[in-house]
Amino acid sequence: MPDVLWDRTMRVSAVIAPLAARAVVGRAAVDAAALSLGISRRQVYVLIKRHRTGSGLLTDLAPGRSSHGKGTWRLNAEVEDLVREVVRKQFLTRQKRTQAAVCRDIAGACRMRRLPVPARNTVERRIRALNPVEVGRRRGGPNAVRPLQSAGGNVPVIGTILEQAQIDHTVIDVIVVDERERQPIGRPYLTVAIDVCSRSLVGMVVTLEAPSAVSVGLCLAHAATDKRPWLESLGVDASWPMSGKPRQLYLDNASEFKSEALRRGCEQHGIELAYRPPGRPHYGGIVERVIGTAMQQVHELPGTTFSNPVARGRYDSERMAMLTLGELEKWLALAVASYHGSIHGTLGQTPTGRWAKGVAATGMPAVVSNPTAFLIDFLPVVRRTLTRTGFVIDHVHYFANALKPWISRRNTLDAFLIRRDPRDLSRIWVLDPDGHVYVEVPYRTMANPVVSLWEHQRALARLRERGIAQVDEAVLFRMIEQMRDIASTASKTTKRMRRDTQRRDTTTAAAKNRAPSPGTVVPPEPSKECQEDTQATAARVVRFDQIEQW
């Protein structure tokens, strides 16, 4: 109570208290009190009654405000029904009409029916009293009310390592430079796989390519294989023991997670696919939280773009960029090792400790011994019929002597299932008609250079721009060579050209380091017993380092 009101109440009490103590209060005394307080005779009688029925406190005589029936609607039933109907039809819609427009509609409807027009604040109070979740859903859809709702749902308990892994992509908030000129080429992409039980990162891929089915396959191959050779190639002295095939992948509903390549690959290796409910991003919160933490650390690197332009301010990300793609991958590997050794807030222990506990409980997970064979099972799928000259895919011819037994009976065979790596079109893997092994088939013209799918598609588009309708293999590769010459000349000045050159160099390096040779038969991933027998046999057989070509 303000001081002025408190003093006023004290003066009222000094006048009313003696009157309330009397058994009979005469009119002369009431008039004198009314004159003294500046109120009416009726108000004096009201104050005397309040004093007698009160609890003896000063605040019994404090002035109050009339509620005018607070808590009840004072409009008549017909007007109330009209307001409710107009609000439902005009306000609770995706058109998102304003309250002012709804009030005008209500006023017009009341005048037509010769009903009293409610005040605008009266209508606005009715609107504010509505359920905010219902209002948001009617006006903005289900996504608009997600922050107002509980996450809900019962999260299944994941009790063993590699019982479930989550995979997701993100663009890294840092600009990298090319390895030749150290000039900026843009932001790369990161694909990570995390084991839900231990919160350990089991797989990671950094590429200049946009997220695709190949990114998922590369990430799975990285997760399922021993990481020590990869760490040694990066020059990183760190431990990353988390490897093995997950029993279930928990993914969002992006197109690369619903490709035939991923589905068939997971079926081949006994990996179950599970998807988040549509429109429920919090179901993938574990992997997204890890990605968010990683991006916060990336903001400390030179050339970071930060999370938004406001946070970046006047920082010149391109001028400060200095890390190549390989150097960024090395930094991320060290960051992952640091993360594995830090106490996790949810687990109450380090991810390394939880992984070791899981290994002690269930044993060491099965690790893929042949990364190439494993990756083939996750490459994009195409289907082609076999001809006398082999296979033709997008104007490129492929042939190997291993196809000859099938060519003689090609009329009785269905279309072959073929796997193709978009990063390297110089070879394909053809599944034999019995469905047991993949046969590697190279270019029919071995002199053609290694190209990627994006180079191939760009060359086709350039030929169509020039009006060339009939495209053959020779014309296609001549166009690719011309485009490479242009890119080499312009790479010093154009960021896009520098990025394309770096992508091509990465593809060429991967092709040079590949293990299988043309015509190689790639069997499926063997069992553990077969792996032990193979290792024992390999120990007794001396392998040729190089075969001379005659």
SULTA-V320412 format. One record per helix or strand. SS is the DSSP state (hx for helix, st for strand). FROM is the first residue (numbers start at 1). LEN is the number of residues. If there is no record, write none. Layout:
SS	FROM	LEN
SS	FROM	LEN
//
This chain:
hx	3	19
hx	27	11
hx	41	13
hx	58	4
hx	77	15
hx	99	14
hx	120	9
hx	132	9
hx	142	7
st	165	13
st	184	12
st	200	8
hx	213	12
st	225	1
hx	228	7
st	248	4
hx	255	4
hx	260	9
st	272	4
hx	281	18
st	304	1
hx	309	4
hx	317	4
st	324	1
hx	325	16
st	343	1
st	350	1
hx	351	12
st	368	1
hx	371	6
st	380	5
st	387	1
st	390	4
st	396	3
hx	401	7
hx	410	3
st	416	6
st	424	8
st	437	7
hx	453	13
hx	473	18
hx	495	18
st	521	3
hx	528	13
//
